[in-house]
Every structure is written in structure tokens, then in C-alpha cells.
Amino acid sequence: MAMSSSKTIRRLEVVSPVPADIDIANSVEPLPISDIAQALNLGPKHYDLYGKYKAKVLLSVLDELEGAEDGYYVVVGGITPTRSEKGNRLLRWGFAKLWELSSIKRNVDCYSITVQLLVFDVFTCLRQPSQGPTFGIKGGAAGGGYSQVIPMDEFNLHLTGDIHAITAANNLLAAAIDTRIFHEASQSNKALFNRLCPPNKEGKRTFADIMHRRLKKLGIAKTNPDELTPEEIKRFARLDIDPESITWRRVMDVNDRFLRKITVGQGPEEKGMVRETGFDISVASEIMAVLALTTSLADMRERLGRMVIGNSKAGEPITADDLGLGGALTVLMKDAINPTLMQTLEGTSVLVHAGPFANIAHGNSSIVADKIALKLVGKSGFVVTEAGFGADIGTEKFMNIKCRYSGLVPQCAVIVATIRALKMHGGGPEVVAGKPLDHAYLAENVTLVEAGCVNLARHIANTKAYGVNVVVAINKFASDTEAEMSVVRTAALAAGAFDAVVCTHHAHGGKGAVDLGIAVQRACESVTQLLRFLYPLEFSIKEKIEAIAKSYGASGVEFSEQAEKQIEMYSRQGFSGLPICMAKTQYSFSHIPSQKGAPTGFVLPIRDVRASIGAGFIYPLVGTMSTMPGLPTRPCFFDIDIDIATGKVLGLS
């Protein structure tokens, strides 16, 4: 079922200056997604259609391709981004340039490259965008210019409903937590047990299948409810959740700062059971992380069931399965586990799946999407997968979390850089999203660029330490000069990059990324080292946090009293062997967004430490990092509307 040559590749008619993203997207009629699937040798039994231009690829494809060899695995991150809407979007989605690999025919003997528009040997794996940024400050996330996923509006909005499924599952669990506390507060042990295991018409009680998981956890081997002793009934029926320990919060896929801290239970029927909680954005939900890190439906069921929502008053972790909810959560997520097949402007294949943010989660597309793609491209093909924001957070989590759970090993890591961002890191004026760029970013200034390359150099050194070849992709803007780009290339090679190439994919589509495709191919074929992790799992939680902080340039770590308390608790509960997922600002190596370049000597403050046991990581909150973004004064929704005559979306960026 490997990829075959295909006539789905289309030539783009590019114009200059580059039109608005939505105008470009609307100018290209997408191919029926069944045509894209057929080019991959996928038949109707391998996918479920979601309209004309989207399809869910079923996990059964992996079973059919179990013996097939994997292709080359390429991860794409960036340097520390600016706050500029356009610049940051291109930094985050600069990997789009690698779509041109789909148009490259390989000649292994002499490394010659020819553009061959009927070759189909690359898959791009992306995260699903959140509606928070889409309607907030960043805009959509389908790419930019002539490097986009289409239909762009469908990609940026509801897609196939995965985030809505996550929201529903997350909030069902939140409702179950408060409801269980409510019912336990007003009922005796016997009454609770009678309602949990009611007798049938014949007067016989049975345990629901999921209840056997709790019985096993408690060490109760009995299968007949009537055989439980009063003490066993108490232990089984009463979770005795400590409200102060609850870490599970409700979510919604909207930026809403006023939901960061709320109180629940204020209605008269809730009998005064008021507690303080809050909302996170949906993509910060642990269920999103579970989706991204799961390897099968069975694995997802186990991960969802072992998610920890808080502790009992005796200090024991309470899971979703303890609440009887693991199976129901899996039912809500049963379709979301299948990645969504889409296409680029040029007709190449894209798998879109999962959407965890890189600053408040682990920031990578899903393991199952990558695995399907690696099998479909075959041993000579390429899979390009995304790591969000700068390499200090997205690529670091890709290596230390995602690769640990997937068992996959990348051969090449791409670091995307722009002249504008490097000028900012070299001491340029502040970049504010939504405001015009300062003249310093539009005129040649080699000195600023050269000074800012310290940021690029640290990202290269950190990424190269994992044992992969590093290729730097320099996204070219119209105002960038040859002298500036030459400085970046020289600095990148001096820092240890395998290669550094200029890309014009935004203006020219795949044609503008051929040199990058060549560099990535050579980097993949010449890698000689095995993947090296930043820290062993045997390290303590503190030691792992300190190892990551050192890669940022920190001289030490300061743990708050709350963080110390949480670390001690998670260690005592047996969770210290999990990897670390730092929740940290994306705008600096440090915890202070205004510290640009490559700061050193700072002390990294850990405000709190939480655990995503089902997903499989501990996540420290660095500084003032929030898991619910807010809206700016002028959000993107001001520009978004619909053409009532055609039904086409307007103003989406």
C-alpha cells in the first residue's frame, strides 16, 4: 500500500505581490479527497469521508502495513519567535516549505534532484488549529502564501470535530467529579453502594465491567457485590475526593481570560458545595495530550482510564476509571483517534491530527498520524512532522516525550529562522502583534542580524545534541537582503548545522523550497548517530526539570512551596519516572518574554507542578504561564465574515 506516482500534483500559478492567504486558498479548487487517498493506494475501506475534501484515515491501515519499512522522519521546529502575527505564523508553519519534497525525485546513486510532478513520496503531519488563536491574535494555522493546507477555512475551524470531542469528554469528567462529591456528601456507604450496584428484577446485583478495575486497584478479588464486607463496601463506593486536591478543570476552545478562575456549586440545589476552579483552553486538556501520544485504540482506553483528577483525603490518586468513566470517554473519542487526510495547494498529502500547544502542552502532532505516514511513504520517502514554536520547547518535547512513547527516531531536524526574528534577538525594537513593524525590520541591518544569531546557535546546539542532523531553513521576506542571509548561513554552519538554505515557499510554493528538500534528503541519508535523550527517566523530577532548565541557559531552578509539595506527592505516588513537559513562554529561552537572544545565568522559577498521568508526563508551570489565553484589544474576529452570495469565508488568516 505504498505511495504511487500520482496526477494529483498541480502546478501553482503564483502572482506577485502575494495575495492574502484566504484569497489564495479560495482561488484553488481542492481535489476530491478520494483522489488524494487513491494516490496513496488507500481504498474506501481505509477511510471515512467527512464531506468532499476531508477523510478520516482508519487505524486498520497500520495493521495492513505492519511489515512495511518506514520512511525518513523529519521534525520541524523554529528559533524563538516574535510576537508579530505574520512573522510568528511563518515561523510556526515554516515546515510547509518541505511540501516540495513531494515534487522531488530521488537519485540515490548521485544525489541528483529533478523536479518530477508525478512523484508522491512525502507526507506532512500537522496539528489541528485551536479556535482560540484563530479568532484571537495569531489567526489561522493553515500555513501562508502559496504554502497552505486547503480548504483553509475547514482546516482552521471545526475540521472533523476532534477538538469538540475532546471538549465534551473533558467536561463530562469534570461534571462527574463534582457530582460524585455531591452524592457522597449526602449518602451513607450502604446507600451509595445500592445505587452503584442496584439489584435487578431478580434481586441479583452485578458489577459494571469498569468497576472491576477499581476492585483490582483496591485489592478486592470478589466478583459478587453481595459478598463485600461493610469495610470493602466503604472502600469501593466512597472515593472521598479531597476538593482542594482536584487538578481537573473544565475547558472550552475559546480564549476567555474571565474563566481562568471561577466558583462552581453556587446554585441552591447544590447545598452549599461551592469550590474554586477554572477553565483551560481545550487544547491544554490532558485528553488532547492523550490523543497525540496514544498508539492504538486499546492504548487510548488505558490512558484515558488512568488520568488522575486529584486525590482522596487519604492522599491516594483518583482516576477516571475510579469514577467509572474511562470507557465512556473512549466512546466520545473513538472517531477522534483517526487522523484527518487533507491536501496542500499543490495537491500533496497532509495528515492533520491532535493540537496540543507547545507552550502549555507538548506541542506535537500525533504519533498515530506519523506512524501511518511513515508506512505509506515507504523506506525511500519522507515524513515531515511538526514541533510547535521554538526548538527549546516544541522540539525538546518531541524528542524527550513523543519519541519515547512512539519508539520512532528522526534523522533530521529543521530549524526555521527569519531575518526579522533574528534582528529582534539582536536588540531590535519590540515587535507587537497587530502593529506595523519598525523600520529596523524592513531595512538592511547586518549588525542586528549577526547579533541575533546567538539565539539560532543555541537552538542548533541543543537540537544537534539529540544525535540528529540539523538543517536551518531561512524564510525569506521581500525586505531581506543577500548580505543578511549570508550572515545567517555562516552563523548556522559555524554553530554545527548540517546545512542552511534560503526558502521562498511563501511566495513561490514548493518551487521555492527545492534547495531545502535537497539539504534535508542529504541530511537524512548521512545521519550516523542514534537518538540521545536530554535526561534519563531514572532522574528525579527535580533533576529532569534542572536538565531542561540548563538547556535554556538557566544557572538554576527555584521551586515554590506549592511546587515542592506537588513534587513530593507525585514522587510518593510513584509518578517520578515520567518525562517532563514544561509549560513556559515561547518568546524567550527564559521565563521572561522580554529577554531575547540567548540569555544565561537566570534562575528559572517553577510556580506549580501538575501531572498528566494518562498522557504520561509531569508538567511544571514556569513563572506566570497561563493555560487559558486571553483576547487582545483587536482580535482577528473583526476581519472574519462570510460572503452571503457564495458562502465563502472572508478575512481568515
Disulfide bonds with the S-S distance in Angstrom:
none
